Amino acid sequence: MRNYIKEMIKRKDLLVYLVMSGLKADNRDSYLGYFWWLLDPLLNIAIYYFLRVVVLRGGGPDFPVFLAIGLVGWKWMSATINGSSRAITRYSSIINQVYLPKAIFPFALTFTQMFNFVFGLVVVGLFLIIFGVMPGWQIIFLPLVILVQLLFLLAISLGVGYISVFIRDIDNLTKHVVRLFFYASPIIWEGGLLPDSLSFIVDANPIAIILDSYRDVLMYAQVPNFFKLGIVSLGSVIVFFLMIRHYSKNEHKIIKAL
């Protein structure tokens, strides 16, 4: 596994190229180009605000900020998980010609979507200013929360990317699983609305833990729950290294399957 990691480090230039090409491909044929990085989260927020506040008569005065943080954080989640099922298979022509560490492709996808997430944070900042929500000193923990989400998504993308090489139906299945987690996480609804008997949906949900941590440091001026973040981080790191080890031992199987 150590040699495999060294090989990935040697290919860091390829990783940068894949990230940059992924960013260009997202908006290659659109008229507005990179402006979509800002417009897309704004449109998502507007749609769900209309449904939640105007149609369902819910939400409070700070709900737009609550919604913006949830949707921007979720976009990174959903785009990475859905895209992971094609992270390796879409490069099958290259993989069959040149030896490359296959784990580099899920890596590239995750970092590409993280770059889009950074632009989403600009939208979150605008909402904080417009609605007069001032983060406290706890904002210094924002990079920590981003790091936890990055580790979590790297572990997920490595797993989904590998399985999808052998089971192509994973591409269709992940869309439904992602939709399930969307409604099971406090993205467009507040976690406190759940009865005590269903509180485990939020308490044991890593996506909910990460999104609540963003709101703690950006919206509520609170220290995030380090215990829960630690559990998510530890689980992600364990899965991450297990998957890297698995990739290093089964690269030949991926080539045969493609």
N, C-alpha and C positions, 0 to 999 in steps of 0.2 A: 504493500500500500504506500510505503514511503516513496518508492520509485515512481509510482503513479502520480503522487502529488507533485513530485519534482518535475515530472513530464508536463503536468498542467501549468506549473509556474513558467516553464520554458515557452509555453504557448500563450503567454499573456497577451502578446500582440494580436494573436488571432481572436482572443476573447474581446479585446477592445474593438477589433474590426466587426465582429458579429454584433456587438452592442450597437455600434454606430449604424451598421447596415439595417438592423432591426428598427432603429428609430426613423431612418429615412423611409423604410418600406411602409410604416404605419400611415404616413401621410403623402405618399408618393403621387397618388392620382387625385388628390383633393385640391380644390381651388384655394382654400384658406390655409393649407399647409400646416405649419407648426402652431398656428393660432388655435388649432383644435386641442392642443395640450391644455389650454385654458378654457376654451369654450365647452369642451365635453363635460368636465365636472360641473360647470355652471348650469348646463342644460339638465343634467341628472338631478341636481339640487332643486331646480325649478319644478321639475315634473313631480318629484316626491313631496315637495312642499305643498304643491297644489292638491295632491291626493290626501295627504295627511292632515293639513290644516283647513283647506277650503272645503274639500268634500267630506272628510270624516270629522271635522271640527275638533281636532286635537292639537297638542303641542302648546308650549308656553312662549313667553317673549324671547327667550334665547334659543328656541327650537331651530331656527335657521342655522345657527352656529353648530348646534348639536348634530344636525343633519349633514352639514358640510364636512365636519370631521369624520363622521361615520362613513359617508359615501366615498370620500377621497381615500381613506384607509382601505375600504373594501375594494375599490377599483384595482389597487395593486394586488390584493389577494385574488380576486376573481380572474383577472387577466393572466396572472402567472399560473394558477392552477389549471384553467382551461387550456392555456397555450402549452402547458407541459406535456400534454398527450401527443403533441406534434413536434416537440422540441428536437427530438432525434430523427424521427422518420422523415421530416421535411428536408433533411440534409443527406439522405441515403445515397445520392449520386456521388457526393464528395467522400463520404465514409467508405464507399466501396473502392475508391481509387487511392486514397491517401490514409496512412495511419494517423489517427488523432484520438486523444483521450475523449471518449464519448460523453463523459460527465461535463465537458466544457460547454455543451449545447444547452442543457438546462440552466447552467450558470449564466450563460449569455442572456437567456430569456428573462431570468429573474432580475438581473441588473438592468436590462432594457426597461422593464416595467417600473423598476425603482426610479429611474430617471424621469419617467412620466409622473410618478408619485411626487417627486420634488416640485414639479410645476403645479401639481394639485395643492401643495402646501401654500403656494402663492395665493390661490383662491381662498384657502382657509384663512390666511392672513388678512385678506380683504374683508372677509366676513367678520373677523374679530374687530377690525377697525370700524366697520359700518355700524355694528350693533354694540359698540362700546364695551366689549369684553376684553379686559386687560389681563394677560397671563402674569403670574407671579414669578418669583425666583425659581420655582419648580420647573420652569421651561428648560433649565439646564439638563434635565433628564430626557429631553426629546430625542437626542441622538441615541440614547440607550434603548428607548422604545423602538426606534427605527432599526437598530441592530438586532433586537429580538425578533422583529417581524422578518428581517432579512434572513436570519438563521432558520426561522420556521418555514419560510417559503423555499429556501434552498433545499431543505430536507424533503419537503413535499414534492418539489419539481423533479428532484433526482429519482424519487420513488415512482411517481406517475410516468415520468419520461421513460424509465427502464421497462416498466410493465407494459406500456402501450406498444413497445416494439414487438412484443409477442402476442398481445391481446389487443387488436385494433379497436374493438368495441369500447375500450376505455374512453375513447374520444367522446362517444355519445353519453356514456355513463357519468363522466365528470360534470357535464353541464347540469344534470339533475341533482347531483350531490352538492354542487356549488349553490344552486338555487335553494336547496334545503337549508344550508348554513346561512344564506342571506336572511331568511325569515326566522331562523333560530337564534340570530345574533341581534343585539341592540343597535341596529343601523338606522332604521326608520322609526323605531319605537324605543321607549325608555325601559331599561332593565327592571326598574323598580315597579313597573306595572304588573309584573308577574306575581301570582300567588306564591306563598312559601313552598307549596308542594312542587312547584315547577322552577324554583330558583336554581336548581342544578343545571338548567339549560344555559344559564349565563356563567355560573360559578365554575363549571368544568369545561367550558367552551374556550379553547385557546384564542379563537378569533375575537370573541367577546372580551377576553382579558386584555388583548392588545389594543382594541378600539377604546375600551374604557380607560386604559393608560394614557392614550393620546388625549382624551377629554380631561383627564385629571391634570395633566401638565399644561394644556393649552386653554382650557375653559374654566375649570373649577379651582385653579391655583392650589392643587393638592399634590402630595407626593404619591406616585403610583404604588400599587401593591407589589412590592419587591418580591414577596414570597411567591405569588402567582406567576410573576414574570420569570422568576428563577426556575420554577417548574417547567414552564414553556421552553425556556432557554436550554435547560438540561436535557429535556426530551428531544429537542431539535438537534442539539449537538450529538447526542447518541445516535439518532437516526442518520444524521449527516455522515458520520464516520463509518457507520455500518454500510451505508449505501456506497460510499467511496471504496470501501474494501470489496464490496460485492462487484462494483464496476471493474476494479482492477483484476479480479479473478474471472470475469465473464465477458470480457471484451469480444472474444472470438464468437460467442453465442449471438451477440448483437449483429455482428457482420453477417453471420449465416442467416439470421432472421430477416435481414434487410435484402 
